[in-house]
């Protein structure tokens, strides 16, 4: 396997090598692990027929890589499909908290990244959740101080931030370092490159102060750093075939899926409708996502940050199952992860029925679907 392709694909392997982190890797590592207690409650569609549940509790991050949720809730496209079943939404800043909420029944459906979904599935022995649809690809970059770092080889000896120990970007960077033949202790971050685990909210200030030389981070943090003078040295999508890799997909608790399949299908249909609207109306969708972020965080993203960040994210229905499968296979080959049984982690039946009805191509589960 060529080195560039194996780099990111062994993400899960590095997580497994970190004690306690395999069960706590974040989707994207945005901010702290505290859920937003002020859950947004979407209005019920007027005259809509209630489905088998009174409410559906949806969790997501207040980040552009979760644009399907941001826009779908903001514009009411998900609620429209639910009719009289009410959306109760909660935002999270890190994957572990969202998984905990899903396990506790505090949310039923979540927008989240690959590592926490896999880890939660393995921990529950395949009984905790299912991945039911895709949402986003891309939106992760290595940005650096151009005065200190001009080539990838210049990273040696420098201080590079990742969002959180064991999160998706952290393990991707650890594996990229390994492919270079450099050594870094995954727990302390010390070695040929110094990995500094830094909350995305404070990373730009740390960069401005000179305490960081760069960062391997998701959007919009990458574009925030660029606005402070950093340069993009590597776009993670360039490490993947077809320049696509899952950054956000939709999960549902197995219990809720069993009890309320009609509600789950309605949310998926609303997500598909949202994704179509986003791709058909990118400028309007970008403004909608920023308006949603303003409501959640108190201020919108400046245009010079919003525009490049939005441009680097691809919104799609395909969960890109092959990228998840390859990550696991590479982890096993590396000897860093016991062979995980991921069969059944995907249930793409409802999504494919919706796509077929709308004349869109169906998506594959890479052999990891329910029987």
C-alpha positions as CSV (number, residue, x, y, z in Angstrom):
1,X,0.0,0.0,0.0
2,X,1.4,3.4,-0.9
3,X,2.5,5.4,2.1
4,X,0.2,8.4,1.5
5,X,-2.9,6.2,1.3
6,X,-2.0,4.2,4.4
7,X,-1.3,7.3,6.5
8,X,-4.8,8.4,7.2
9,X,-6.3,5.0,6.9
10,X,-4.6,3.8,10.0
11,X,-6.3,6.4,12.1
12,X,-8.2,3.9,14.2
13,X,-5.0,1.9,14.8
14,X,-3.4,4.8,16.6
15,X,-6.5,5.3,18.7
16,X,-6.4,1.7,19.7
17,X,-2.8,2.0,20.8
18,X,-3.7,4.7,23.3
19,X,-5.0,3.5,26.7
20,X,-8.6,4.5,27.3
21,X,-8.6,6.6,24.1
22,X,-10.1,3.9,21.9
23,X,-13.4,4.4,23.6
24,X,-13.1,8.2,23.7
25,X,-11.8,9.4,20.4
26,X,-13.7,12.5,19.2
27,X,-15.3,12.9,15.9
28,X,-13.5,16.1,15.1
29,X,-12.2,17.4,18.5
30,X,-13.9,20.7,18.4
31,X,-13.6,22.4,21.8
32,X,-14.4,20.9,25.2
33,X,-16.3,17.8,26.0
34,X,-19.3,19.6,27.5
35,X,-22.6,19.4,25.8
36,X,-24.6,22.5,25.2
37,X,-27.3,22.3,27.9
38,X,-29.6,24.7,26.0
39,X,-31.1,22.3,23.6
40,X,-32.7,23.9,20.6
41,X,-36.2,22.8,20.0
42,X,-37.4,23.0,16.5
43,X,-41.0,23.9,15.7
44,X,-43.3,21.1,14.8
45,X,-44.6,21.3,11.2
46,X,-48.1,22.8,11.2
47,X,-50.7,20.1,10.4
48,X,-48.0,17.4,10.1
49,X,-48.9,13.9,11.1
50,X,-46.9,12.6,14.1
51,X,-44.8,9.5,13.5
52,X,-44.2,6.7,16.0
53,X,-42.4,9.0,18.4
54,X,-43.4,12.4,19.9
55,X,-39.9,13.7,19.6
56,X,-36.5,12.8,18.1
57,X,-33.4,14.0,19.9
58,X,-30.6,14.9,17.5
59,X,-27.0,15.7,18.4
60,X,-24.4,17.5,16.3
61,X,-21.4,19.9,16.5
62,X,-21.6,23.7,15.9
63,X,-19.1,23.3,13.1
64,X,-19.2,23.6,9.3
65,X,-18.4,19.9,8.9
66,X,-21.8,19.3,10.4
67,X,-23.5,21.5,7.8
68,X,-26.3,19.0,7.1
69,X,-27.5,19.4,10.7
70,X,-26.8,23.1,10.9
71,X,-28.7,23.9,7.7
72,X,-31.3,21.1,8.0
73,X,-32.5,22.3,11.4
74,X,-32.1,26.0,10.5
75,X,-34.1,25.7,7.3
76,X,-36.6,23.2,8.6
77,X,-36.0,20.7,5.9
78,X,-35.5,17.8,8.4
79,X,-38.5,18.9,10.4
80,X,-40.7,19.0,7.3
81,X,-40.2,15.2,6.8
82,X,-41.0,14.5,10.5
83,X,-44.4,16.2,10.4
84,X,-45.8,16.3,13.9
85,X,-42.8,14.6,15.5
86,X,-40.7,17.3,17.1
87,X,-37.0,17.7,16.8
88,X,-35.1,18.3,20.1
89,X,-31.5,19.2,19.3
90,X,-28.4,19.4,21.4
91,X,-24.9,20.6,20.3
92,X,-21.7,19.0,21.5
93,X,-18.1,20.0,21.3
94,X,-16.5,16.6,21.3
95,X,-17.3,13.0,20.2
96,X,-17.1,11.3,23.6
97,X,-19.9,13.4,25.1
98,X,-22.1,12.8,22.1
99,X,-21.5,9.0,22.3
100,X,-22.3,9.1,26.0
101,X,-25.5,10.9,25.3
102,X,-26.4,8.4,22.6
103,X,-25.7,5.5,25.0
104,X,-27.7,7.2,27.8
105,X,-30.7,7.9,25.5
106,X,-30.2,11.6,25.8
107,X,-30.0,11.7,22.0
108,X,-31.4,9.3,19.5
109,X,-29.5,10.3,16.3
110,X,-26.1,12.0,16.0
111,X,-23.9,13.6,13.4
112,X,-20.4,12.5,14.3
113,X,-17.0,11.4,12.9
114,X,-15.6,8.0,12.1
115,X,-13.5,7.2,15.2
116,X,-16.1,7.5,17.9
117,X,-18.6,5.6,15.8
118,X,-16.3,2.7,15.3
119,X,-15.1,2.6,18.9
120,X,-18.6,2.8,20.3
121,X,-19.7,0.0,18.0
122,X,-16.9,-2.2,19.0
123,X,-17.3,-1.5,22.7
124,X,-21.0,-2.4,22.5
125,X,-20.2,-5.6,20.5
126,X,-22.3,-4.3,17.6
127,X,-25.4,-3.6,19.6
128,X,-25.1,0.1,20.3
129,X,-25.5,2.0,17.0
130,X,-25.7,1.9,13.3
131,X,-24.3,4.3,10.7
132,X,-27.3,5.2,8.5
133,X,-26.1,7.9,6.1
134,X,-23.2,10.1,5.1
135,X,-22.9,13.9,5.6
136,X,-19.5,15.4,4.8
137,X,-16.0,14.7,3.5
138,X,-12.8,16.7,3.7
139,X,-12.3,20.0,5.6
140,X,-9.0,19.0,7.3
141,X,-5.7,20.7,6.7
142,X,-2.1,21.0,7.9
143,X,-1.4,24.7,8.2
144,X,2.0,26.1,9.3
145,X,4.0,29.2,10.0
146,X,5.6,29.9,6.6
147,X,8.6,31.6,8.2
148,X,9.5,28.5,10.1
149,X,8.2,25.7,7.9
150,X,8.5,25.7,4.1
151,X,8.4,21.9,3.3
152,X,6.9,18.9,5.0
153,X,10.4,17.8,6.1
154,X,10.7,21.1,8.1
155,X,8.1,19.8,10.5
156,X,10.8,17.9,12.4
157,X,11.5,19.6,15.7
158,X,8.5,21.9,15.4
159,X,5.4,22.3,17.7
160,X,2.2,21.3,15.8
161,X,-1.2,21.3,17.4
162,X,-4.0,18.8,17.0
163,X,-7.5,19.3,18.6
164,X,-7.4,16.6,21.3
165,X,-5.3,13.5,22.2
166,X,-6.7,10.5,20.2
167,X,-9.1,12.5,18.1
168,X,-9.4,11.9,14.3
169,X,-6.9,14.6,13.4
170,X,-4.5,13.6,16.2
171,X,-4.3,10.0,15.1
172,X,-4.0,11.0,11.4
173,X,-1.1,13.2,12.2
174,X,0.5,10.5,14.4
175,X,0.3,8.1,11.5
176,X,1.6,10.6,9.0
177,X,4.6,11.1,11.3
178,X,5.1,7.4,11.5
179,X,5.2,7.1,7.7
180,X,7.9,9.7,7.6
181,X,10.0,7.4,9.8
182,X,9.9,9.8,12.8
183,X,9.1,8.8,16.3
184,X,6.6,10.5,18.7
185,X,5.2,9.1,21.9
186,X,1.4,9.1,21.3
187,X,0.5,9.8,24.9
188,X,2.8,12.7,25.7
189,X,3.2,14.0,22.1
190,X,6.9,14.3,22.6
191,X,9.4,13.2,20.0
192,X,10.8,14.2,16.6
193,X,7.7,16.5,16.3
194,X,6.1,18.0,19.4
195,X,2.4,17.4,19.2
196,X,0.5,19.9,21.3
197,X,-3.1,19.0,22.0
198,X,-4.9,22.3,21.9
199,X,-8.6,23.2,22.0
200,X,-9.5,24.6,18.6
201,X,-11.0,27.6,20.3
202,X,-7.6,28.6,21.7
203,X,-5.3,27.3,18.9
204,X,-5.4,30.6,16.8
205,X,-4.3,32.7,19.8
206,X,-1.6,30.2,20.6
207,X,-0.4,30.4,17.1
208,X,-0.4,34.2,17.2
209,X,1.7,34.2,20.4
210,X,4.3,32.0,18.7
211,X,3.9,29.0,21.0
212,X,2.7,26.9,18.0
213,X,4.4,26.4,14.6
214,X,1.4,25.0,12.9
215,X,-1.7,22.7,13.3
216,X,-3.4,19.7,11.8
217,X,-7.0,20.8,12.2
218,X,-10.5,20.8,10.8
219,X,-12.3,23.7,9.4
220,X,-13.0,26.5,10.3
221,X,-9.9,26.4,12.6
222,X,-7.6,25.9,9.6
223,X,-9.0,29.0,7.9
224,X,-8.8,31.0,11.1
225,X,-5.1,30.2,11.3
226,X,-4.6,31.2,7.6
227,X,-6.3,34.5,8.5
228,X,-3.5,34.9,11.1
229,X,-0.8,34.4,8.5
230,X,-0.5,30.6,8.4
231,X,-0.2,28.8,5.1
232,X,-1.8,25.5,4.0
233,X,1.0,22.9,3.6
234,X,-1.2,19.8,3.2
235,X,-4.9,19.2,2.6
236,X,-5.7,15.8,4.0
237,X,-8.0,15.0,1.1
238,X,-4.9,14.7,-1.0
239,X,-3.9,11.6,1.0
240,X,-7.1,9.7,-0.1
241,X,-8.2,8.1,-3.4
242,X,-10.7,10.3,-5.2
243,X,-9.8,13.0,-2.6
244,X,-12.7,11.8,-0.4
245,X,-12.8,10.5,3.2
246,X,-15.5,10.5,5.8
247,X,-15.4,13.3,8.3
248,X,-19.0,13.3,9.4
249,X,-21.8,10.7,9.1
250,X,-25.1,10.0,10.8
251,X,-25.5,7.4,13.5
252,X,-28.6,6.2,15.4
253,X,-28.9,4.2,18.5
254,X,-29.9,0.6,17.7
255,X,-32.7,0.7,20.2
256,X,-34.3,3.8,18.7
257,X,-33.9,2.4,15.2
258,X,-35.6,-0.8,16.2
259,X,-38.5,1.1,17.9
260,X,-38.9,4.0,15.5
261,X,-37.7,3.1,12.0
262,X,-40.2,5.5,10.5
263,X,-38.7,8.4,12.4
264,X,-35.2,7.4,11.5
265,X,-36.2,7.2,7.8
266,X,-37.8,10.7,8.0
267,X,-34.6,12.2,9.4
268,X,-32.6,10.5,6.7
269,X,-35.0,11.8,4.0
270,X,-34.7,15.3,5.5
271,X,-30.9,15.0,5.5
272,X,-30.9,14.0,1.8
273,X,-33.2,16.9,1.0
274,X,-30.9,19.2,3.0
275,X,-27.8,18.0,1.2
276,X,-29.5,18.5,-2.2
277,X,-30.4,22.1,-1.2
278,X,-26.9,22.8,0.0
279,X,-25.3,21.6,-3.2
280,X,-27.9,23.3,-5.4
281,X,-27.7,26.6,-3.4
282,X,-24.1,26.8,-2.0
283,X,-24.1,30.5,-1.3
284,X,-27.5,30.5,0.4
285,X,-26.5,27.3,2.3
286,X,-23.3,28.9,3.4
287,X,-25.2,31.9,4.8
288,X,-27.7,29.6,6.5
289,X,-25.0,27.6,8.2
290,X,-23.3,30.8,9.4
291,X,-26.6,32.1,10.7
292,X,-27.0,28.8,12.6
293,X,-23.5,29.1,14.0
294,X,-24.2,32.7,15.1
295,X,-27.3,31.5,17.1
296,X,-25.2,28.7,18.7
297,X,-22.0,30.6,19.4
298,X,-23.1,34.2,19.6
299,X,-21.2,35.4,16.5
300,X,-20.9,34.5,12.9
301,X,-17.7,33.5,11.1
302,X,-16.0,36.4,9.2
303,X,-16.4,36.1,5.5
304,X,-12.6,35.6,5.0
305,X,-12.8,32.5,7.2
306,X,-16.2,31.2,6.1
307,X,-15.5,31.2,2.4
308,X,-12.4,29.0,2.2
309,X,-13.6,26.8,5.0
310,X,-16.9,26.1,3.2
311,X,-15.1,25.6,-0.1
312,X,-13.0,22.7,1.3
313,X,-16.0,20.6,2.7
314,X,-18.0,18.3,0.4
315,X,-21.6,17.6,1.5
316,X,-22.8,14.2,0.5
317,X,-25.2,11.3,1.3
318,X,-22.6,8.6,0.8
319,X,-21.0,7.6,4.2
320,X,-17.8,6.5,2.2
321,X,-17.8,3.1,3.9
322,X,-14.7,2.0,2.0
323,X,-12.6,4.6,3.8
324,X,-13.8,3.4,7.1
325,X,-13.2,-0.2,6.2
326,X,-9.7,0.6,4.9
327,X,-8.8,2.4,8.2
328,X,-9.7,-0.7,10.1
329,X,-7.9,-3.1,7.8
330,X,-4.7,-1.0,7.9
331,X,-4.9,-0.9,11.7
332,X,-5.0,-4.6,11.9
333,X,-2.1,-5.0,9.5
334,X,-0.1,-2.6,11.6
335,X,-0.7,-4.8,14.6
336,X,-2.1,-2.0,16.6
337,X,-5.7,-3.2,16.7
338,X,-7.2,-6.6,17.2
339,X,-9.3,-7.5,14.3
340,X,-12.6,-5.7,15.0
341,X,-15.9,-7.2,13.7
342,X,-17.5,-4.2,12.0
343,X,-20.1,-6.2,10.1
344,X,-23.4,-4.6,10.7
345,X,-22.1,-1.2,11.5
346,X,-24.0,0.2,8.5
347,X,-27.7,0.1,7.9
348,X,-28.1,1.8,4.5
349,X,-31.4,0.3,3.5
350,X,-33.5,3.3,4.3
351,X,-31.0,5.7,2.7
352,X,-30.9,3.6,-0.5
353,X,-34.6,3.4,-0.7
354,X,-34.8,7.2,-0.5
355,X,-32.1,7.7,-3.0
356,X,-33.6,5.2,-5.5
357,X,-37.0,6.9,-5.2
358,X,-35.4,10.2,-6.0
359,X,-33.5,8.8,-9.0
360,X,-30.1,9.1,-7.3
361,X,-27.5,6.4,-7.2
362,X,-27.5,4.1,-4.3
363,X,-24.4,3.9,-2.0
364,X,-22.4,0.9,-0.8
365,X,-21.6,-0.4,2.7
366,X,-18.3,-2.0,1.8
367,X,-19.5,-5.4,3.0
368,X,-20.2,-3.9,6.5
369,X,-23.9,-3.7,6.3
370,X,-26.6,-5.5,8.3
371,X,-27.7,-8.9,7.0
